[in-house]
Amino acid sequence: MVYRIHFTVQDLARTRMVEAPMPAVELFLAIRALQDQSQPARLRNWRRQVHGKLSTDARLVMSMMPSAGNSPSFGAPALMGVPENVMEKVGVTPRTRLREDLAPLAGRQPLPWWARHMADDPSHLKRLHAGLASLYELLVAPHWKRLTRQFAAERAVRMRQVISGGVERMLTQADPRWLRWNPPVLEIRTLDGAEHDLYLRGRGILLVPSWFLTRVMVGICTDPPILCYPASQDGAVQALTTSAPGNVRSRTETLLGQTRATVLATVAEHPACSTKELAALTDIAPASASEHATVLREAGLICTVRHRNSVLHSPTELGIALLNGPAA
């Protein structure tokens, strides 16, 4: 069925993409992904690595945050900033806000015994805060720098879509697998068999890419509401459990060398990336990224265009064919 988000002209004008990753949102989505066995095989290694390291308090928190359904917002955690500061704010959510979060949840789904009285029991609150901190350090913190770099490339792509085709183009291309723009309604494919309608009424919506998602999710506990969608670069999640940025075929490495093959694969995964973004994504110096891009361009494997003060790189058909060719 379909989740419909209804836009007005004012909503389109106020729709934007988040300026930086949201630590608490990534944490809550990671907790869901950790428990969701329907997630793709690409998360299997990540789950295997962290499951055996979960503390007792972490497991308690997970018991009230299922892989599907509703979860407490802990004071609307769509906060940006330094991860440590954001998590500190989430960890000291006032008791009154906890009651507000938990009351509607209790009416829709069973809550664990300890959560029903959490707002009134200091010991349970202490364990909640400890569990959230433990989960963040285990699931998100080790990968934060890499996710931040990936976010910069993702945002650059979306902003260029806005420049070339407006907000409507960004909504159309954010995730065609799950999103369909049928003006003035954004339709989201759902799996629960129900239909939903959200009227923005001039508030707009905040787009939030995430690397722990495989389907679109809508958060209505914030103002404006947030639309979380799977980031387009599949290599970002694969990078959570690998040491090298991306998986380049051995034949390509043999022909180009490992670093240059990685640069080509990165350009293919992040079309229209700038030299600065390319350097960050591949963990090499900007001068080195520029040199490798020049060689690849002269070989006809990528093309380069200038956009204002940036140079943007995209793969050519020849470059894509080389990457997709049979491995040696």
Secondary structure, DSSP 8 states (H G I E B T S, - for coil): -EEEEE--HHHHHH-EE-SS--HHHHHHHHHHHHH-TTS-GGGHHHHHHHHTT--HHHHHHHHTS-SSS----SS-----S-HHHHHHHHHT--HHHHHHHHHHHHHHS---HHHHTGGG-HHHHHHHHHHHHHHIIIIIGGGHHHHHHHHHHHHHHHHHHHHHHHHHHHHHHS-TTTEEEETTEEEEE-SSS--EEEE-TT---EEEEESS-SS-EEE-SSSS-EEEEE-S-THHHHGGG-SSSS---HHHHHHH-HHHHHHHHHHHHSTTEEHHHHHHHHTS-HHHHHHHHHHHHHTTSEEEEEETTEEEEEE-HHHHHHHHS---
